[in-house]
Amino acid sequence: MTKNKHLYHLALAGVLCAIGIVVPMFMPKIVLGPMSFTLASHVAIFLAMFISPAVAVAVCIGTTVGFFVTTPIIIALRAASHVVFAFLGAWYLRRHPETIEKPLSSMVFNVVIALIHAAAEVLVVTPFFVSGSLFSAEQLQNGFFTSVVLLVGLGTVIHSMIDYTISVLIWKPVSLAVQHTQKV
């Protein structure tokens, strides 16, 4: 990779980190105990995934810092777990860049990434549930399946799939514009 491309990716990572930090401050948020779902909070990460694994990891680290500043520890740790799905997704897309362009393969990719995303977040939340910390008595009484598997797991799958779809809708015209400016 050339020095200019490294610099370009660094600049993109910086811009996406900024977007990823600002989005949770202004977008609608649903908070259910220690769980939080913020519309478009994963868009910067997905856009970074479309660029490269290194940019995806950098943006995950940057956005995690933003979550540590603005949210409770459990939500910030969930944000830290994004490194898993972002790296794996970016790695796969590096080898199969046509995935985003083909509706069926993009949909399958979206589901698989959402499942990996949810599994990582469920793994982060589970110790908090088991220890009883940061969960209300009602959530603990509802049980692990309802409070963690359904709320965090299924909630994250749905949230991830929505944000991926938003990201693809943004990426397609932006990537065409970038390709056009690079030719000029």
N, C-alpha and C positions, 0 to 999 in steps of 0.2 A: 504494500500500500504506500502510496506517495505521501510526502509530508503535507501537501495541500489537502489531500483527502482526510488525513488524520485531523488536521485543523478544522476542516469542514464538519467532520463528525463531532468533534469537541464542541464546536459552536452550536450544532443542532442539539446535542445532549444538554447544553446549558439552557437553551431556549425551552426545550421540553421539560427540564427540571423546573424551570420557573412556572411554566403552565401547570405542571403537576402539583406544585405547591399552592398556586393561586386558586385552582379549581375547587378544592375542598373549602376554601374560605367563602366562596360566593354561590356555589351551586346548591340546589335543594338537597337536603340531607334527611334521611330517616334514621333516627337513633332509637334502638330497642335495647336498653341496658348496655352491656359492653359491646354490642354490635352496632355498626354504623354503615349505612349504604349511601354514598354520595354520587349523584348522577354525574357521569363523565369523568369520574376520578381515575379511571384506568386508561383514558384516551391517550394521554402523553406516553404511557408505558407501551401501549399497542403501537403507536406511531414509531416509537423507538425500536420496537421489535421488527418493524418493517424495514428499518435501516440496517441494523447489524446487532449481533450478540453483545458486543462491547458497549454500544450506545444503550441497549436495553438494560444492561446491568447498571450502567452509570445513572440512568434516569431512575431506576428503582431505588438506588442508594440516595439520590437527591430528593426524591419524593418522600422517602421514608423519613428523612430528616425533617421535612415539612410536617409530616404527621406526628412526629415526636414533639414538635413545638405546639401543635394545635389540638391534639386529641389525647385521650387516656392511653396508658401504656399498652393495653390489649389491642387497641385499634392500630397503634403504631407498629406493634409486632406483626399484626396481620399484614400491614403494608410492607414490612421487611420480607415477609414470605413471598412477595411478588417476584423476587429475584428468581425463584424456581421456575414459575411458568413463563416468565419473560425470557430467560436465557434459553430454555428448551424450545419455546416457540420461535425465537429468533434464529436459533441454530437450525431448526427444521426449515424455516423459510429461506435461510441462506442456501440450503441444498435443493429446495423446491420453490423457487420464487414465483412460479406460475400459480401457486395455491390460491393467492388472493384474487386472481383474475377469473378463476373458474368457480361459478356459484356453488356447485355441489362440493368440491374439495374445500372451498372456503367455509362452507357450513359445517362440514365434518371437522375441519381444523378448529373452528370456533367452539364446537362442543367438546372436543378433546382438551383444548387449552382451558376451557371453563371448568372441566372436571379436575384437571391438575391444579388449577388455581384454588378451587374449593377444597380439595384434599389438603393442600398446604395450609390453608386458613383454619380448617378443622383441627389439624395437628397443633397449630399454635394455640387455639382456644381451649382444647381439651384439658391441658393441665390446670388452667384457671377454673374450669368447671369442676374437675375432680377435687381440687383443693377448696372449692366453695368461694373463692375470692372473686370479686368483681361481678358476681351474679347475684341477682335479688333472690329472696327466699322463694318467690313465686316461680322464677325461672328454674331454680334448683328443684322445686317440687314438680315442675312440668317434666323433668327428666332430661337425660342426655339426648335422646332421640329428637325430642321437640326443640329443645333449646340450642343444641349444637348441630346435629345432623340436618334438621329441617331449616332452622333459622339461619345459621351460618353457612352450612353446606349448600343447601338448595338455593338460599338467598344469594350466595356468591355465584353460583352457576348462572342464575338469571341475570344478575347484575353484570357479570363478566360478558355474557353474550350480548347484552344491550350495548355495553361500552365498545366491544369489538366491532359491532355493526356500525356504530357512530364513527369509529376510527377508520374503517374501510371507506365509508362515505366521504370522509375528509381526505384520506390518503390518495384515492384515485385521481381526483383533479389536481391535487398538490404535486403528486409525483409526475404527472404529465407536464405541469408548468415548470418544474425543476428540470426535467429532461429537455424541454424546449429551450430554457435559458442556457443550459450547458452547451447546446448546439450553436447558439448565436455567438 
